[in-house]
Structures are given as C-alpha cells and as structure tokens.
Amino acid sequence: MEPAKPQVTALLQQWSRGDRDALEKLTPLVYAELRGIAAGYMRDERAGHTLQATALVNEAYVRLIGQKRVSWQNRAHFFGIAAQLMRRILIDHARRRQAAKRGAGAVRITAGVDVADASEQDFDLLAIDGALSRLEQLDAAQARIVELRFFGGLTVEETAEVAGISTATVKREWRTARAWLRHEVGLDGAV
C-alpha cells in the first residue's frame, strides 16, 4: 500500500477541487485500508455482533464522501477524519445497544492499536470514550493523538502529519496518554 500514498493524496486534493472522477479513482484505494482499520476494531468480537466491519466502513465512507467543503490536505488528514467518524459510529452503536439492554453490559471491542500495550485485549468502548472525553478536557492534543492512533489506526508518522507536530512529540504524548488511559479504564494490571 505504500506506493498508493502519494496517489491517494493527489486524488484527495483533486476531489477537494471538485473533480468527481478523482472520487471514483480514490474509492478503491482508501476503501481497502478503511476496511482493514474496521476489521481491527471488530476482530475478536462476539459471534453475531450486530455491527460488522463492512457496515462500519460503509457508514464511515458514506459520511466521508458526504463531507462538504473539506479541503483534504493529504492521506493522513483523510484517515484522521475517518478515525473521528468511526469513533462516533462505534460509540453511537454501543450506546444504542446498551440502551436497548437497559445497561445490561457494555459493548466490547478489540483495539487495533495497543492502547495499553495489550493489542489483543478487549476494551469497553464506552469506558474508553468516556476516558477519552475526560482526557480531552485535560489535554486536547493528547486526546487527538489517541483518537488518531486508536480509532484511526494511524502510525506515529501519520499522526504527526495530521496533528502538525513532530514524531518525537507524538511518541511522548502517546506514552503519557496511554498511561493515563490505563489508569482511567482500569487496565493497570494488564501491562
């Protein structure tokens, strides 16, 4: 997928300028990567989960292409927005499911990125979202880094590009935010 990165950026920029043909060329390039990110979220989910990776990708993609007046800077910017949308979709789904069960249990996902150095561990999505909202009040930059890395599956380099900061800053803030989240979500013994 590495060679497609410059092509994705060029197509995003063309699409931002109104070129609808660029969107058609862009779709197969980004859809597979979005599907991979969503599959990471949905891996190890319970059998019969009502939200499947394909549905998550489709919903996120519909919302992405429905964005008006977005000046896509590059591939990382696109996947950063995708991360936000996937987070919202997953949270909305978890809340609807929990409300339907009247709080009979939180929806659990498997993290595609090792928020607590335990990438195969199940996490309570609503607890993570709550902790991330609290972190946003304390340090919006750290919350954004977590969102990009955890929900967007972006690399340190891509996160730095989207956030407009150095990779060293991303690494440092990621370590701090991870430790804070471990404590907040009760994952202290997991590491």
Secondary structure, DSSP 4 states (H G I P E B T S, - for coil): -TTHHHHHHHHHHHHHTT-HHHHHHHHHHHHHHHHHHHHHHHTTPPTT-SS-HHHHHHHHHHHHHT--S-----HHHHHHHHHHHHHHHHHHHHHHHHHHTTSS---EEE-SS-TTS-TTSEEEHHHHHHHHHHHHHH-HHHHHHHIIIIIT---HHHHHHHHTS-HHHHHHHHHHHHHHHHHHHT-GGG-
